[in-house]
Amino acid sequence: MSVSDFFSGVAINMNLKDHIRDIPDFPETGILFRDITPLLRKPQAFRETIDRLMTHYTTDQYDCVVGIESRGFLLAAPIAYQCEKPLVLIRKQGKLPYETHSIEYSLEYGVNVMEIQLGDIPEGSKVLILDDLLATGGTLYAAAKLIEKSGSTVAGIGLVIELNGLGGREKLQGYDVFSLLEY
């Protein structure tokens, strides 16, 4: 297989599930990790992912784009760039250099803290949150609460993958949640 064959070979309007890899027992035993790395390696699949997310949300629906550490950054950055909207990052505790709002939340395999820098989102903004995956909803719920704590509203939550049966959508009830793929 040539290098160009390795990185190409996908058609427009492809089945994006063909580009998701299952990794059992990661990051802990009993967890089935859905890996978007193969999708990112295929420029056409990555382009289609971004285009499908952008098509769902019109630019007048939001004022800025938030990416969740770390794979959410990969989705938020090209959308913010294309739509000429500010890009804001929500990161794990201790990774942002300025004063922050923070919130503790539960994952399916532990507890974590997310932060957003004070003043990164102007008060009253409508915010589009992007991440790669919705499982139990802890991370995205924490992100939504950080945005609201900043005096703004969540205009939508865009995802590549939604795992059904783990309670994530229920935890995000009241928010506009859109996912490209469901498992």
Contacts in CASP RR format, 6 or more apart in sequence:
PFRMAT RR
TARGET T0000
AUTHOR 0000-0000-0000
METHOD contacts of the structure
MODEL  1
MSVSDFFSGVAINMNLKDHIRDIPDFPETGILFRDITPLLRKPQAFRETI
DRLMTHYTTDQYDCVVGIESRGFLLAAPIAYQCEKPLVLIRKQGKLPYET
HSIEYSLEYGVNVMEIQLGDIPEGSKVLILDDLLATGGTLYAAAKLIEKS
GSTVAGIGLVIELNGLGGREKLQGYDVFSLLEY
6 41 0 8 1.000
7 41 0 8 1.000
7 42 0 8 1.000
7 43 0 8 1.000
8 42 0 8 1.000
8 43 0 8 1.000
8 44 0 8 1.000
9 42 0 8 1.000
9 44 0 8 1.000
10 18 0 8 1.000
10 19 0 8 1.000
10 42 0 8 1.000
10 44 0 8 1.000
10 45 0 8 1.000
10 48 0 8 1.000
11 44 0 8 1.000
12 44 0 8 1.000
12 48 0 8 1.000
13 48 0 8 1.000
14 44 0 8 1.000
14 45 0 8 1.000
14 48 0 8 1.000
16 39 0 8 1.000
16 45 0 8 1.000
16 48 0 8 1.000
16 49 0 8 1.000
16 52 0 8 1.000
16 160 0 8 1.000
16 180 0 8 1.000
16 181 0 8 1.000
17 181 0 8 1.000
19 36 0 8 1.000
19 38 0 8 1.000
19 39 0 8 1.000
19 42 0 8 1.000
19 45 0 8 1.000
20 34 0 8 1.000
20 35 0 8 1.000
20 36 0 8 1.000
20 38 0 8 1.000
20 39 0 8 1.000
20 161 0 8 1.000
20 181 0 8 1.000
21 34 0 8 1.000
21 35 0 8 1.000
21 37 0 8 1.000
21 38 0 8 1.000
22 32 0 8 1.000
22 33 0 8 1.000
22 34 0 8 1.000
22 35 0 8 1.000
23 32 0 8 1.000
23 33 0 8 1.000
23 34 0 8 1.000
23 35 0 8 1.000
24 30 0 8 1.000
24 31 0 8 1.000
24 32 0 8 1.000
24 33 0 8 1.000
25 31 0 8 1.000
25 32 0 8 1.000
26 33 0 8 1.000
27 33 0 8 1.000
27 109 0 8 1.000
28 109 0 8 1.000
31 108 0 8 1.000
31 109 0 8 1.000
34 133 0 8 1.000
34 161 0 8 1.000
34 163 0 8 1.000
34 183 0 8 1.000
36 71 0 8 1.000
36 132 0 8 1.000
36 133 0 8 1.000
36 160 0 8 1.000
36 161 0 8 1.000
38 45 0 8 1.000
39 45 0 8 1.000
39 46 0 8 1.000
39 49 0 8 1.000
39 160 0 8 1.000
40 46 0 8 1.000
40 74 0 8 1.000
49 75 0 8 1.000
49 160 0 8 1.000
49 180 0 8 1.000
50 75 0 8 1.000
50 78 0 8 1.000
50 79 0 8 1.000
50 82 0 8 1.000
52 180 0 8 1.000
53 75 0 8 1.000
53 79 0 8 1.000
53 130 0 8 1.000
53 158 0 8 1.000
53 178 0 8 1.000
53 180 0 8 1.000
54 79 0 8 1.000
54 82 0 8 1.000
54 83 0 8 1.000
56 158 0 8 1.000
56 178 0 8 1.000
57 128 0 8 1.000
57 155 0 8 1.000
57 156 0 8 1.000
57 158 0 8 1.000
57 178 0 8 1.000
59 83 0 8 1.000
59 85 0 8 1.000
61 126 0 8 1.000
61 128 0 8 1.000
61 155 0 8 1.000
61 156 0 8 1.000
62 85 0 8 1.000
62 126 0 8 1.000
62 127 0 8 1.000
62 128 0 8 1.000
62 155 0 8 1.000
62 156 0 8 1.000
63 85 0 8 1.000
63 86 0 8 1.000
63 122 0 8 1.000
63 125 0 8 1.000
63 126 0 8 1.000
63 127 0 8 1.000
63 155 0 8 1.000
64 80 0 8 1.000
64 85 0 8 1.000
64 86 0 8 1.000
64 87 0 8 1.000
64 88 0 8 1.000
64 121 0 8 1.000
64 122 0 8 1.000
64 125 0 8 1.000
64 127 0 8 1.000
64 128 0 8 1.000
65 76 0 8 1.000
65 79 0 8 1.000
65 80 0 8 1.000
65 83 0 8 1.000
65 85 0 8 1.000
65 86 0 8 1.000
65 87 0 8 1.000
65 88 0 8 1.000
65 127 0 8 1.000
65 128 0 8 1.000
65 130 0 8 1.000
66 76 0 8 1.000
66 87 0 8 1.000
66 88 0 8 1.000
66 89 0 8 1.000
66 90 0 8 1.000
66 116 0 8 1.000
66 121 0 8 1.000
66 127 0 8 1.000
66 128 0 8 1.000
66 129 0 8 1.000
66 130 0 8 1.000
66 143 0 8 1.000
66 147 0 8 1.000
67 73 0 8 1.000
67 75 0 8 1.000
67 76 0 8 1.000
67 77 0 8 1.000
67 87 0 8 1.000
67 88 0 8 1.000
67 89 0 8 1.000
67 90 0 8 1.000
67 129 0 8 1.000
67 130 0 8 1.000
67 131 0 8 1.000
68 90 0 8 1.000
68 114 0 8 1.000
68 129 0 8 1.000
68 130 0 8 1.000
68 131 0 8 1.000
68 139 0 8 1.000
68 140 0 8 1.000
68 143 0 8 1.000
69 89 0 8 1.000
69 90 0 8 1.000
69 91 0 8 1.000
69 92 0 8 1.000
69 95 0 8 1.000
69 114 0 8 1.000
71 131 0 8 1.000
71 132 0 8 1.000
71 133 0 8 1.000
72 130 0 8 1.000
72 131 0 8 1.000
72 132 0 8 1.000
73 89 0 8 1.000
74 132 0 8 1.000
75 130 0 8 1.000
75 131 0 8 1.000
75 132 0 8 1.000
75 158 0 8 1.000
75 160 0 8 1.000
76 87 0 8 1.000
76 89 0 8 1.000
76 130 0 8 1.000
77 87 0 8 1.000
79 85 0 8 1.000
79 128 0 8 1.000
79 130 0 8 1.000
80 86 0 8 1.000
80 87 0 8 1.000
81 87 0 8 1.000
85 128 0 8 1.000
88 116 0 8 1.000
88 120 0 8 1.000
88 121 0 8 1.000
88 127 0 8 1.000
89 96 0 8 1.000
89 116 0 8 1.000
89 120 0 8 1.000
90 114 0 8 1.000
90 115 0 8 1.000
90 116 0 8 1.000
90 143 0 8 1.000
90 146 0 8 1.000
91 114 0 8 1.000
91 115 0 8 1.000
91 116 0 8 1.000
92 112 0 8 1.000
92 113 0 8 1.000
92 114 0 8 1.000
92 115 0 8 1.000
93 102 0 8 1.000
93 112 0 8 1.000
93 113 0 8 1.000
93 114 0 8 1.000
93 115 0 8 1.000
94 100 0 8 1.000
94 115 0 8 1.000
95 115 0 8 1.000
96 115 0 8 1.000
96 116 0 8 1.000
96 117 0 8 1.000
97 117 0 8 1.000
98 117 0 8 1.000
98 118 0 8 1.000
99 117 0 8 1.000
99 118 0 8 1.000
100 115 0 8 1.000
100 116 0 8 1.000
100 117 0 8 1.000
100 118 0 8 1.000
101 115 0 8 1.000
101 116 0 8 1.000
101 118 0 8 1.000
101 146 0 8 1.000
101 149 0 8 1.000
101 150 0 8 1.000
102 113 0 8 1.000
102 114 0 8 1.000
102 115 0 8 1.000
102 146 0 8 1.000
103 113 0 8 1.000
103 114 0 8 1.000
103 115 0 8 1.000
103 142 0 8 1.000
103 145 0 8 1.000
103 146 0 8 1.000
103 149 0 8 1.000
104 111 0 8 1.000
104 112 0 8 1.000
104 113 0 8 1.000
104 142 0 8 1.000
105 111 0 8 1.000
105 112 0 8 1.000
105 113 0 8 1.000
105 114 0 8 1.000
105 138 0 8 1.000
105 139 0 8 1.000
105 141 0 8 1.000
105 142 0 8 1.000
106 136 0 8 1.000
106 138 0 8 1.000
107 136 0 8 1.000
107 138 0 8 1.000
107 139 0 8 1.000
108 135 0 8 1.000
108 136 0 8 1.000
108 166 0 8 1.000
112 139 0 8 1.000
114 139 0 8 1.000
114 142 0 8 1.000
114 143 0 8 1.000
114 146 0 8 1.000
115 146 0 8 1.000
116 146 0 8 1.000
116 147 0 8 1.000
116 150 0 8 1.000
118 150 0 8 1.000
119 150 0 8 1.000
120 150 0 8 1.000
121 127 0 8 1.000
121 147 0 8 1.000
121 150 0 8 1.000
121 151 0 8 1.000
121 152 0 8 1.000
122 152 0 8 1.000
123 150 0 8 1.000
123 151 0 8 1.000
123 152 0 8 1.000
124 151 0 8 1.000
124 152 0 8 1.000
124 153 0 8 1.000
125 151 0 8 1.000
125 152 0 8 1.000
125 153 0 8 1.000
126 152 0 8 1.000
126 153 0 8 1.000
126 155 0 8 1.000
127 147 0 8 1.000
127 152 0 8 1.000
127 153 0 8 1.000
127 154 0 8 1.000
127 155 0 8 1.000
127 156 0 8 1.000
128 155 0 8 1.000
128 156 0 8 1.000
128 157 0 8 1.000
128 158 0 8 1.000
129 140 0 8 1.000
129 143 0 8 1.000
129 144 0 8 1.000
129 147 0 8 1.000
129 154 0 8 1.000
129 156 0 8 1.000
129 157 0 8 1.000
129 158 0 8 1.000
130 157 0 8 1.000
130 158 0 8 1.000
130 159 0 8 1.000
131 139 0 8 1.000
131 140 0 8 1.000
131 143 0 8 1.000
131 157 0 8 1.000
131 158 0 8 1.000
131 159 0 8 1.000
132 159 0 8 1.000
132 160 0 8 1.000
132 161 0 8 1.000
133 159 0 8 1.000
133 160 0 8 1.000
133 161 0 8 1.000
133 162 0 8 1.000
133 163 0 8 1.000
134 140 0 8 1.000
134 157 0 8 1.000
134 159 0 8 1.000
134 161 0 8 1.000
134 162 0 8 1.000
134 163 0 8 1.000
134 168 0 8 1.000
134 169 0 8 1.000
134 172 0 8 1.000
134 177 0 8 1.000
134 179 0 8 1.000
135 163 0 8 1.000
135 166 0 8 1.000
135 168 0 8 1.000
136 166 0 8 1.000
136 167 0 8 1.000
136 168 0 8 1.000
136 171 0 8 1.000
137 166 0 8 1.000
137 167 0 8 1.000
137 168 0 8 1.000
137 171 0 8 1.000
137 172 0 8 1.000
138 168 0 8 1.000
138 171 0 8 1.000
140 157 0 8 1.000
140 168 0 8 1.000
140 171 0 8 1.000
140 172 0 8 1.000
141 171 0 8 1.000
141 172 0 8 1.000
144 154 0 8 1.000
144 157 0 8 1.000
144 172 0 8 1.000
144 175 0 8 1.000
147 153 0 8 1.000
147 154 0 8 1.000
148 154 0 8 1.000
154 175 0 8 1.000
154 176 0 8 1.000
155 176 0 8 1.000
156 175 0 8 1.000
156 176 0 8 1.000
156 177 0 8 1.000
156 178 0 8 1.000
157 172 0 8 1.000
157 175 0 8 1.000
157 176 0 8 1.000
157 177 0 8 1.000
157 178 0 8 1.000
158 177 0 8 1.000
158 178 0 8 1.000
158 179 0 8 1.000
159 177 0 8 1.000
159 178 0 8 1.000
159 179 0 8 1.000
159 180 0 8 1.000
160 179 0 8 1.000
160 180 0 8 1.000
160 181 0 8 1.000
161 179 0 8 1.000
161 180 0 8 1.000
161 181 0 8 1.000
161 182 0 8 1.000
161 183 0 8 1.000
162 168 0 8 1.000
162 169 0 8 1.000
162 177 0 8 1.000
162 179 0 8 1.000
162 181 0 8 1.000
162 182 0 8 1.000
162 183 0 8 1.000
163 182 0 8 1.000
163 183 0 8 1.000
164 182 0 8 1.000
164 183 0 8 1.000
169 177 0 8 1.000
END
